[in-house]
Amino acid sequence: MLKTQQIQMNAKVRYYPLLKNKDVFTEHVITSECWEMCGETVVKISGKSGGVSIEHLELI
C-alpha cells in the first residue's frame, strides 16, 4: 500500500482490483497528484478512468 508522500507523477505501480487476491494485478503509471474523495486518498493511473484508491497500489 502506498502512502501519500510516495505518490509521484510517472511512477510505475501495480494496481490490485481486489486487495484479498494479490495474484491479480495490472501495471500502470501514476498520471495525477492525489486527492481526497469520500474519505479515501485517490489518484489517477494510466488506463483507468477516474481515481483509484492508493490502498490498491504498490510501487514497482
PDB file of N, CA, C and O in Angstrom:
ATOM      1  N   MET A   1       0.842  -1.180   0.000  1.00  0.00           N
ATOM      2  CA  MET A   1       0.000   0.000   0.000  1.00  0.00           C
ATOM      3  C   MET A   1       0.889   1.247   0.000  1.00  0.00           C
ATOM      4  O   MET A   1       1.856   1.336   0.757  1.00  0.00           O
ATOM      5  N   LEU A   2       0.550   2.189  -0.847  1.00  0.00           N
ATOM      6  CA  LEU A   2       1.300   3.437  -0.936  1.00  0.00           C
ATOM      7  C   LEU A   2       0.888   4.421   0.151  1.00  0.00           C
ATOM      8  O   LEU A   2      -0.234   4.377   0.655  1.00  0.00           O
ATOM      9  N   LYS A   3       1.792   5.289   0.494  1.00  0.00           N
ATOM     10  CA  LYS A   3       1.488   6.411   1.382  1.00  0.00           C
ATOM     11  C   LYS A   3       1.469   7.671   0.528  1.00  0.00           C
ATOM     12  O   LYS A   3       2.112   7.727  -0.520  1.00  0.00           O
ATOM     13  N   THR A   4       0.737   8.672   0.975  1.00  0.00           N
ATOM     14  CA  THR A   4       0.572   9.905   0.205  1.00  0.00           C
ATOM     15  C   THR A   4       1.912  10.501  -0.211  1.00  0.00           C
ATOM     16  O   THR A   4       2.045  10.980  -1.337  1.00  0.00           O
ATOM     17  N   GLN A   5       2.904  10.481   0.673  1.00  0.00           N
ATOM     18  CA  GLN A   5       4.191  11.088   0.356  1.00  0.00           C
ATOM     19  C   GLN A   5       4.976  10.300  -0.690  1.00  0.00           C
ATOM     20  O   GLN A   5       5.971  10.808  -1.206  1.00  0.00           O
ATOM     21  N   GLN A   6       4.558   9.067  -1.021  1.00  0.00           N
ATOM     22  CA  GLN A   6       5.222   8.265  -2.045  1.00  0.00           C
ATOM     23  C   GLN A   6       4.666   8.517  -3.448  1.00  0.00           C
ATOM     24  O   GLN A   6       5.247   8.054  -4.430  1.00  0.00           O
ATOM     25  N   ILE A   7       3.562   9.237  -3.556  1.00  0.00           N
ATOM     26  CA  ILE A   7       2.914   9.475  -4.845  1.00  0.00           C
ATOM     27  C   ILE A   7       3.751  10.446  -5.660  1.00  0.00           C
ATOM     28  O   ILE A   7       4.005  11.572  -5.233  1.00  0.00           O
ATOM     29  N   GLN A   8       4.177  10.002  -6.837  1.00  0.00           N
ATOM     30  CA  GLN A   8       4.935  10.852  -7.742  1.00  0.00           C
ATOM     31  C   GLN A   8       4.419  10.630  -9.157  1.00  0.00           C
ATOM     32  O   GLN A   8       4.125   9.501  -9.552  1.00  0.00           O
ATOM     33  N   MET A   9       4.314  11.704  -9.905  1.00  0.00           N
ATOM     34  CA  MET A   9       3.897  11.608 -11.297  1.00  0.00           C
ATOM     35  C   MET A   9       4.839  10.664 -12.046  1.00  0.00           C
ATOM     36  O   MET A   9       6.046  10.654 -11.803  1.00  0.00           O
ATOM     37  N   ASN A  10       4.279   9.879 -12.948  1.00  0.00           N
ATOM     38  CA  ASN A  10       5.003   8.943 -13.805  1.00  0.00           C
ATOM     39  C   ASN A  10       5.628   7.752 -13.074  1.00  0.00           C
ATOM     40  O   ASN A  10       6.387   6.997 -13.681  1.00  0.00           O
ATOM     41  N   ALA A  11       5.330   7.569 -11.799  1.00  0.00           N
ATOM     42  CA  ALA A  11       5.829   6.394 -11.082  1.00  0.00           C
ATOM     43  C   ALA A  11       5.077   5.162 -11.579  1.00  0.00           C
ATOM     44  O   ALA A  11       3.874   5.224 -11.835  1.00  0.00           O
ATOM     45  N   LYS A  12       5.789   4.047 -11.715  1.00  0.00           N
ATOM     46  CA  LYS A  12       5.169   2.802 -12.147  1.00  0.00           C
ATOM     47  C   LYS A  12       4.615   2.074 -10.927  1.00  0.00           C
ATOM     48  O   LYS A  12       5.279   1.965  -9.895  1.00  0.00           O
ATOM     49  N   VAL A  13       3.369   1.571 -11.066  1.00  0.00           N
ATOM     50  CA  VAL A  13       2.703   0.901  -9.958  1.00  0.00           C
ATOM     51  C   VAL A  13       1.983  -0.358 -10.426  1.00  0.00           C
ATOM     52  O   VAL A  13       1.669  -0.517 -11.606  1.00  0.00           O
ATOM     53  N   ARG A  14       1.736  -1.232  -9.483  1.00  0.00           N
ATOM     54  CA  ARG A  14       0.845  -2.368  -9.704  1.00  0.00           C
ATOM     55  C   ARG A  14      -0.491  -2.003  -9.087  1.00  0.00           C
ATOM     56  O   ARG A  14      -0.546  -1.504  -7.963  1.00  0.00           O
ATOM     57  N   TYR A  15      -1.574  -2.253  -9.823  1.00  0.00           N
ATOM     58  CA  TYR A  15      -2.924  -1.984  -9.348  1.00  0.00           C
ATOM     59  C   TYR A  15      -3.605  -3.316  -9.060  1.00  0.00           C
ATOM     60  O   TYR A  15      -3.723  -4.165  -9.943  1.00  0.00           O
ATOM     61  N   TYR A  16      -4.049  -3.493  -7.822  1.00  0.00           N
ATOM     62  CA  TYR A  16      -4.741  -4.703  -7.393  1.00  0.00           C
ATOM     63  C   TYR A  16      -6.231  -4.387  -7.264  1.00  0.00           C
ATOM     64  O   TYR A  16      -6.631  -3.719  -6.311  1.00  0.00           O
ATOM     65  N   PRO A  17      -7.067  -4.856  -8.208  1.00  0.00           N
ATOM     66  CA  PRO A  17      -8.502  -4.576  -8.125  1.00  0.00           C
ATOM     67  C   PRO A  17      -9.124  -5.117  -6.838  1.00  0.00           C
ATOM     68  O   PRO A  17     -10.000  -4.480  -6.252  1.00  0.00           O
ATOM     69  N   LEU A  18      -8.667  -6.294  -6.399  1.00  0.00           N
ATOM     70  CA  LEU A  18      -9.160  -6.907  -5.164  1.00  0.00           C
ATOM     71  C   LEU A  18      -7.991  -7.072  -4.201  1.00  0.00           C
ATOM     72  O   LEU A  18      -7.038  -7.791  -4.501  1.00  0.00           O
ATOM     73  N   LEU A  19      -8.055  -6.420  -3.061  1.00  0.00           N
ATOM     74  CA  LEU A  19      -6.938  -6.470  -2.117  1.00  0.00           C
ATOM     75  C   LEU A  19      -6.687  -7.872  -1.573  1.00  0.00           C
ATOM     76  O   LEU A  19      -5.561  -8.190  -1.191  1.00  0.00           O
ATOM     77  N   LYS A  20      -7.713  -8.710  -1.533  1.00  0.00           N
ATOM     78  CA  LYS A  20      -7.560 -10.061  -0.983  1.00  0.00           C
ATOM     79  C   LYS A  20      -6.844 -11.005  -1.936  1.00  0.00           C
ATOM     80  O   LYS A  20      -6.397 -12.075  -1.524  1.00  0.00           O
ATOM     81  N   ASN A  21      -6.726 -10.622  -3.212  1.00  0.00           N
ATOM     82  CA  ASN A  21      -6.105 -11.500  -4.197  1.00  0.00           C
ATOM     83  C   ASN A  21      -4.917 -10.785  -4.839  1.00  0.00           C
ATOM     84  O   ASN A  21      -5.084 -10.060  -5.820  1.00  0.00           O
ATOM     85  N   LYS A  22      -3.727 -10.985  -4.292  1.00  0.00           N
ATOM     86  CA  LYS A  22      -2.522 -10.330  -4.801  1.00  0.00           C
ATOM     87  C   LYS A  22      -1.973 -11.007  -6.055  1.00  0.00           C
ATOM     88  O   LYS A  22      -0.961 -10.564  -6.598  1.00  0.00           O
ATOM     89  N   ASP A  23      -2.628 -12.079  -6.527  1.00  0.00           N
ATOM     90  CA  ASP A  23      -2.200 -12.751  -7.748  1.00  0.00           C
ATOM     91  C   ASP A  23      -2.700 -12.027  -8.996  1.00  0.00           C
ATOM     92  O   ASP A  23      -2.170 -12.225 -10.089  1.00  0.00           O
ATOM     93  N   VAL A  24      -3.723 -11.188  -8.830  1.00  0.00           N
ATOM     94  CA  VAL A  24      -4.328 -10.486  -9.967  1.00  0.00           C
ATOM     95  C   VAL A  24      -3.984  -9.002  -9.866  1.00  0.00           C
ATOM     96  O   VAL A  24      -4.385  -8.321  -8.922  1.00  0.00           O
ATOM     97  N   PHE A  25      -3.232  -8.509 -10.859  1.00  0.00           N
ATOM     98  CA  PHE A  25      -2.870  -7.092 -10.876  1.00  0.00           C
ATOM     99  C   PHE A  25      -2.574  -6.674 -12.311  1.00  0.00           C
ATOM    100  O   PHE A  25      -2.355  -7.513 -13.184  1.00  0.00           O
ATOM    101  N   THR A  26      -2.572  -5.375 -12.536  1.00  0.00           N
ATOM    102  CA  THR A  26      -2.142  -4.813 -13.804  1.00  0.00           C
ATOM    103  C   THR A  26      -1.136  -3.705 -13.496  1.00  0.00           C
ATOM    104  O   THR A  26      -1.148  -3.126 -12.410  1.00  0.00           O
ATOM    105  N   GLU A  27      -0.272  -3.421 -14.462  1.00  0.00           N
ATOM    106  CA  GLU A  27       0.748  -2.389 -14.259  1.00  0.00           C
ATOM    107  C   GLU A  27       0.331  -1.091 -14.939  1.00  0.00           C
ATOM    108  O   GLU A  27      -0.187  -1.101 -16.056  1.00  0.00           O
ATOM    109  N   HIS A  28       0.563   0.021 -14.257  1.00  0.00           N
ATOM    110  CA  HIS A  28       0.132   1.332 -14.730  1.00  0.00           C
ATOM    111  C   HIS A  28       1.174   2.381 -14.353  1.00  0.00           C
ATOM    112  O   HIS A  28       2.190   2.077 -13.729  1.00  0.00           O
ATOM    113  N   VAL A  29       0.895   3.621 -14.748  1.00  0.00           N
ATOM    114  CA  VAL A  29       1.723   4.779 -14.405  1.00  0.00           C
ATOM    115  C   VAL A  29       0.811   5.798 -13.733  1.00  0.00           C
ATOM    116  O   VAL A  29      -0.315   6.015 -14.183  1.00  0.00           O
ATOM    117  N   ILE A  30       1.282   6.418 -12.671  1.00  0.00           N
ATOM    118  CA  ILE A  30       0.512   7.468 -11.988  1.00  0.00           C
ATOM    119  C   ILE A  30       0.485   8.707 -12.876  1.00  0.00           C
ATOM    120  O   ILE A  30       1.528   9.166 -13.342  1.00  0.00           O
ATOM    121  N   THR A  31      -0.719   9.250 -13.108  1.00  0.00           N
ATOM    122  CA  THR A  31      -0.860  10.390 -14.022  1.00  0.00           C
ATOM    123  C   THR A  31      -1.407  11.651 -13.353  1.00  0.00           C
ATOM    124  O   THR A  31      -1.710  12.624 -14.044  1.00  0.00           O
ATOM    125  N   SER A  32      -1.541  11.656 -12.018  1.00  0.00           N
ATOM    126  CA  SER A  32      -2.048  12.857 -11.340  1.00  0.00           C
ATOM    127  C   SER A  32      -1.504  12.919  -9.918  1.00  0.00           C
ATOM    128  O   SER A  32      -0.921  11.962  -9.409  1.00  0.00           O
ATOM    129  N   GLU A  33      -1.711  14.057  -9.304  1.00  0.00           N
ATOM    130  CA  GLU A  33      -1.459  14.198  -7.875  1.00  0.00           C
ATOM    131  C   GLU A  33      -2.608  13.506  -7.147  1.00  0.00           C
ATOM    132  O   GLU A  33      -3.656  13.261  -7.744  1.00  0.00           O
ATOM    133  N   CYS A  34      -2.425  13.191  -5.876  1.00  0.00           N
ATOM    134  CA  CYS A  34      -3.506  12.535  -5.133  1.00  0.00           C
ATOM    135  C   CYS A  34      -4.472  13.579  -4.574  1.00  0.00           C
ATOM    136  O   CYS A  34      -4.125  14.748  -4.407  1.00  0.00           O
ATOM    137  N   TRP A  35      -5.704  13.120  -4.287  1.00  0.00           N
ATOM    138  CA  TRP A  35      -6.723  13.961  -3.680  1.00  0.00           C
ATOM    139  C   TRP A  35      -7.632  13.094  -2.831  1.00  0.00           C
ATOM    140  O   TRP A  35      -7.595  11.867  -2.921  1.00  0.00           O
ATOM    141  N   GLU A  36      -8.443  13.729  -2.012  1.00  0.00           N
ATOM    142  CA  GLU A  36      -9.373  13.025  -1.134  1.00  0.00           C
ATOM    143  C   GLU A  36     -10.740  12.919  -1.785  1.00  0.00           C
ATOM    144  O   GLU A  36     -11.245  13.890  -2.349  1.00  0.00           O
ATOM    145  N   MET A  37     -11.341  11.726  -1.705  1.00  0.00           N
ATOM    146  CA  MET A  37     -12.691  11.513  -2.228  1.00  0.00           C
ATOM    147  C   MET A  37     -13.405  10.528  -1.301  1.00  0.00           C
ATOM    148  O   MET A  37     -12.991   9.376  -1.167  1.00  0.00           O
ATOM    149  N   CYS A  38     -14.463  10.986  -0.674  1.00  0.00           N
ATOM    150  CA  CYS A  38     -15.277  10.127   0.206  1.00  0.00           C
ATOM    151  C   CYS A  38     -14.437   9.447   1.282  1.00  0.00           C
ATOM    152  O   CYS A  38     -14.663   8.276   1.589  1.00  0.00           O
ATOM    153  N   GLY A  39     -13.485  10.150   1.849  1.00  0.00           N
ATOM    154  CA  GLY A  39     -12.659   9.609   2.913  1.00  0.00           C
ATOM    155  C   GLY A  39     -11.502   8.743   2.451  1.00  0.00           C
ATOM    156  O   GLY A  39     -10.775   8.196   3.281  1.00  0.00           O
ATOM    157  N   GLU A  40     -11.315   8.608   1.153  1.00  0.00           N
ATOM    158  CA  GLU A  40     -10.219   7.816   0.593  1.00  0.00           C
ATOM    159  C   GLU A  40      -9.246   8.743  -0.128  1.00  0.00           C
ATOM    160  O   GLU A  40      -9.653   9.756  -0.698  1.00  0.00           O
ATOM    161  N   THR A  41      -7.977   8.400  -0.102  1.00  0.00           N
ATOM    162  CA  THR A  41      -6.992   9.108  -0.911  1.00  0.00           C
ATOM    163  C   THR A  41      -6.922   8.380  -2.243  1.00  0.00           C
ATOM    164  O   THR A  41      -6.667   7.176  -2.282  1.00  0.00           O
ATOM    165  N   VAL A  42      -7.148   9.107  -3.339  1.00  0.00           N
ATOM    166  CA  VAL A  42      -7.191   8.514  -4.666  1.00  0.00           C
ATOM    167  C   VAL A  42      -6.220   9.232  -5.596  1.00  0.00           C
ATOM    168  O   VAL A  42      -5.758  10.337  -5.313  1.00  0.00           O
ATOM    169  N   VAL A  43      -5.924   8.571  -6.717  1.00  0.00           N
ATOM    170  CA  VAL A  43      -5.008   9.107  -7.712  1.00  0.00           C
ATOM    171  C   VAL A  43      -5.435   8.555  -9.068  1.00  0.00           C
ATOM    172  O   VAL A  43      -6.052   7.492  -9.137  1.00  0.00           O
ATOM    173  N   LYS A  44      -5.116   9.256 -10.131  1.00  0.00           N
ATOM    174  CA  LYS A  44      -5.384   8.737 -11.474  1.00  0.00           C
ATOM    175  C   LYS A  44      -4.200   7.912 -11.938  1.00  0.00           C
ATOM    176  O   LYS A  44      -3.045   8.252 -11.679  1.00  0.00           O
ATOM    177  N   ILE A  45      -4.508   6.807 -12.636  1.00  0.00           N
ATOM    178  CA  ILE A  45      -3.470   5.973 -13.227  1.00  0.00           C
ATOM    179  C   ILE A  45      -3.797   5.741 -14.695  1.00  0.00           C
ATOM    180  O   ILE A  45      -4.957   5.816 -15.099  1.00  0.00           O
ATOM    181  N   SER A  46      -2.784   5.463 -15.482  1.00  0.00           N
ATOM    182  CA  SER A  46      -2.981   5.236 -16.911  1.00  0.00           C
ATOM    183  C   SER A  46      -3.910   4.037 -17.132  1.00  0.00           C
ATOM    184  O   SER A  46      -3.836   3.042 -16.412  1.00  0.00           O
ATOM    185  N   GLY A  47      -4.775   4.148 -18.128  1.00  0.00           N
ATOM    186  CA  GLY A  47      -5.639   3.037 -18.493  1.00  0.00           C
ATOM    187  C   GLY A  47      -6.896   2.889 -17.665  1.00  0.00           C
ATOM    188  O   GLY A  47      -7.696   1.991 -17.929  1.00  0.00           O
ATOM    189  N   LYS A  48      -7.099   3.742 -16.667  1.00  0.00           N
ATOM    190  CA  LYS A  48      -8.302   3.691 -15.834  1.00  0.00           C
ATOM    191  C   LYS A  48      -8.931   5.084 -15.806  1.00  0.00           C
ATOM    192  O   LYS A  48      -8.229   6.091 -15.715  1.00  0.00           O
ATOM    193  N   SER A  49     -10.251   5.125 -15.884  1.00  0.00           N
ATOM    194  CA  SER A  49     -10.923   6.421 -15.778  1.00  0.00           C
ATOM    195  C   SER A  49     -11.253   6.689 -14.317  1.00  0.00           C
ATOM    196  O   SER A  49     -11.541   5.764 -13.557  1.00  0.00           O
ATOM    197  N   GLY A  50     -11.209   7.947 -13.931  1.00  0.00           N
ATOM    198  CA  GLY A  50     -11.482   8.321 -12.549  1.00  0.00           C
ATOM    199  C   GLY A  50     -10.300   8.026 -11.657  1.00  0.00           C
ATOM    200  O   GLY A  50      -9.206   7.713 -12.127  1.00  0.00           O
ATOM    201  N   GLY A  51     -10.535   8.131 -10.355  1.00  0.00           N
ATOM    202  CA  GLY A  51      -9.474   7.897  -9.394  1.00  0.00           C
ATOM    203  C   GLY A  51      -9.551   6.502  -8.787  1.00  0.00           C
ATOM    204  O   GLY A  51     -10.632   5.922  -8.679  1.00  0.00           O
ATOM    205  N   VAL A  52      -8.411   5.974  -8.397  1.00  0.00           N
ATOM    206  CA  VAL A  52      -8.358   4.692  -7.703  1.00  0.00           C
ATOM    207  C   VAL A  52      -7.704   4.909  -6.342  1.00  0.00           C
ATOM    208  O   VAL A  52      -6.813   5.746  -6.198  1.00  0.00           O
ATOM    209  N   SER A  53      -8.144   4.164  -5.366  1.00  0.00           N
ATOM    210  CA  SER A  53      -7.610   4.279  -4.017  1.00  0.00           C
ATOM    211  C   SER A  53      -6.138   3.885  -4.005  1.00  0.00           C
ATOM    212  O   SER A  53      -5.747   2.894  -4.623  1.00  0.00           O
ATOM    213  N   ILE A  54      -5.322   4.672  -3.294  1.00  0.00           N
ATOM    214  CA  ILE A  54      -3.907   4.339  -3.219  1.00  0.00           C
ATOM    215  C   ILE A  54      -3.668   3.070  -2.415  1.00  0.00           C
ATOM    216  O   ILE A  54      -2.574   2.509  -2.465  1.00  0.00           O
ATOM    217  N   GLU A  55      -4.674   2.606  -1.673  1.00  0.00           N
ATOM    218  CA  GLU A  55      -4.559   1.351  -0.948  1.00  0.00           C
ATOM    219  C   GLU A  55      -4.460   0.162  -1.905  1.00  0.00           C
ATOM    220  O   GLU A  55      -3.999  -0.911  -1.515  1.00  0.00           O
ATOM    221  N   HIS A  56      -4.884   0.346  -3.139  1.00  0.00           N
ATOM    222  CA  HIS A  56      -4.848  -0.716  -4.138  1.00  0.00           C
ATOM    223  C   HIS A  56      -3.586  -0.660  -5.007  1.00  0.00           C
ATOM    224  O   HIS A  56      -3.468  -1.410  -5.976  1.00  0.00           O
ATOM    225  N   LEU A  57      -2.648   0.222  -4.664  1.00  0.00           N
ATOM    226  CA  LEU A  57      -1.445   0.406  -5.488  1.00  0.00           C
ATOM    227  C   LEU A  57      -0.185  -0.001  -4.737  1.00  0.00           C
ATOM    228  O   LEU A  57      -0.108   0.084  -3.511  1.00  0.00           O
ATOM    229  N   GLU A  58       0.802  -0.445  -5.515  1.00  0.00           N
ATOM    230  CA  GLU A  58       2.114  -0.798  -4.973  1.00  0.00           C
ATOM    231  C   GLU A  58       3.162  -0.329  -5.972  1.00  0.00           C
ATOM    232  O   GLU A  58       3.041  -0.594  -7.169  1.00  0.00           O
ATOM    233  N   LEU A  59       4.188   0.363  -5.493  1.00  0.00           N
ATOM    234  CA  LEU A  59       5.274   0.802  -6.381  1.00  0.00           C
ATOM    235  C   LEU A  59       6.012  -0.392  -6.957  1.00  0.00           C
ATOM    236  O   LEU A  59       6.205  -1.402  -6.280  1.00  0.00           O
ATOM    237  N   ILE A  60       6.421  -0.272  -8.206  1.00  0.00           N
ATOM    238  CA  ILE A  60       7.214  -1.334  -8.847  1.00  0.00           C
ATOM    239  C   ILE A  60       8.677  -0.976  -8.678  1.00  0.00           C
ATOM    240  O   ILE A  60       9.550  -1.715  -9.133  1.00  0.00           O
TER     241      ILE A  60
END
